[in-house]
Amino acid sequence: MFRTLFPSDWLAELDRLQRELPRFGGAAGSIRGSGRSGFPALNVGSSPNAIEIYAFAPGLDPASIDVSIERGVLKIAGVRKSELPQDDAKNTVHINERFAGAFHRSVNLPEGADVEQVAARYVDGVLHISVKRREVTKRRQVAIQ
């Protein structure tokens, strides 16, 4: 009876559903990330001085990429054009594995990020965004009188 209600490898099915869920909900990924899906592929890391985001987007015109920060969320958006001919009566596309179309990725920045000190550069298909951290104030002892 239970064999028909539950797949044999229910943990694998649960993992697949969890990876596909952000695609439907539109939820922003955290700085830690939630999966390995979407275009462009992202690497996010941090140091005591900055948060470093690398977006792997080969073949894009840097002018077609929009990078913005709103309410602590870094957004990368743009459009990747297809280089294939239109699939019509004259042309046939046999294999098309490269993503084409509008894309959007989001990363929640940590509380200490200084959104006024952001640098972005695009070199060899990699968009590197560096968000500096705010100067952390040292703990101060308050004297009681």
ABEGO torsion letter per residue (X at the ends): XAAAABBABAAAAAAAAAAAAAAAAGBBBBAAEABBBEOBBBBBBBBAABBBBBBBBBGBBAAABBBBBBGGBBBBBEBBBBABBBBBAABBBABBABBBEBBBBBBBBBAABBAABBBBBBBGGBBBBBBBBBBBBBBBBBBBX
